[in-house]
Amino acid sequence: MSDHEHADHGGHDVDDDHEGHSHADHDGHGHDDGHDHEGHDGHDHDHHAGDLETVGYAVVTVSSSRTLDDDAAGDAIAAAVEAAGEAVVHRELVPDGFDTVQSTVDTLVGRDDVDCVVTTGGTGVTPDDVTVEAVESLLDTELPGFGELFRQYSREEVGTAVIATRATAGVAGGVPVFCLPGSENAARLGAAEIIVHEAPHLAGLAADDTGGDSEGDTGGDSEGDTGGDSEGDADGGGDGPA
C-alpha cells in the first residue's frame, strides 16, 4: 500500500495508506441507520439456518512498509473477529505485488481450517495498489453489495473521498474473501460492522454450493442429457442470494 500523502481533501486529511480513512476512530462513528448491528447475529431468520457455527478467519495485511508488529489494521480485524466469538486461524503480512497477493489468497482458500479470508491494504488507486486485481482473478462469484455498503458507511466519515477506495468481496473456492482498505479505521469498520455479521451466512452458502446439486448431475431429465439442453447444465441449481 502506498504511503504517499495527498493534500487536504475538502477538509479531510486523506493519505494513500489510509485510502481516505484517516479520521476519528470508527468505534465512535455512530451509524444511525436504524439497524441493531450487534444484535444481527441473534435475529431468528430462516435464511440464517445454514450459517456456519464457527468461522475460521485468515487475515492478510498487504503492505511494503509495515510489519506484523506495526499492523494496526490487521489488529483491528483480529479484534473484531475475536469480539464476535470467532478465531483468527492464520495471519500474515505480504508486500504489495500481484503474484504475491494472488498466491497467498489462493493458498488460504484451499485450507480446511479457513472459512473466510480478509485482506487489508492495496485497494486504492496508486500503481502498487493491486490487491483488488489479484483477488478478483480468483473469484468464482462477486459480491458487489459489500463494497457498496462499505462505501456507504465510510461516506459518513470521509465524504466524497470515499470514491478512492475499491473495497470488494466475493467467493473463491467456496470461501468468502473480503478486501478492505489499509487504514485501521477502515479495517475496523468493515470487519466489525459488516464482515463478522455476514461471514457465517456467506460461508455456509458457499460451502453448500461447492457440494453441487447432485440431482442436476445424476437425477436430471434423461432427455436433457441426450437432447443437449445446455441450460439445464449451466444453471447448476445455484442457491438464491442470501
Summary of the structure (lengths in Angstrom):
residues: 242
radius of gyration: 19.1
end to end distance: 32.2
largest distance: 65.9
contacts: 773
relative contact order: 0.18
helix: 44%
strand: 15%
